[in-house]
Amino acid sequence: GENSRAYEILKRVERVSPDRVVLMLNIADVIWGSDKNKSKGYYKKYVDSMGRAGKERLIPLRVFERIYYK
């Protein structure tokens, strides 16, 4: 329920560790309600990173639903 506070914390983590894969998913989830376009960008980065790691099957379904949300 405190998405703006969570986003602030996650952005600090991103400055220190921008390539952390799960961080991209966490940020996308937190900002989904307030900024869908920005959120989709984070979801896409997450999918790309998971694909490079050979972990596509571990991507939650909601990620794809939200990337293609109109």
Secondary structure as GFF3:
##gff-version 3
##sequence-region A 1 70
A	DSSP	alpha_helix	3	16	.	.	.	ID=ss1
A	DSSP	alpha_helix	21	31	.	.	.	ID=ss2
A	DSSP	alpha_helix	36	52	.	.	.	ID=ss3
A	DSSP	three_ten_helix	56	58	.	.	.	ID=ss4
A	DSSP	alpha_helix	61	67	.	.	.	ID=ss5
###
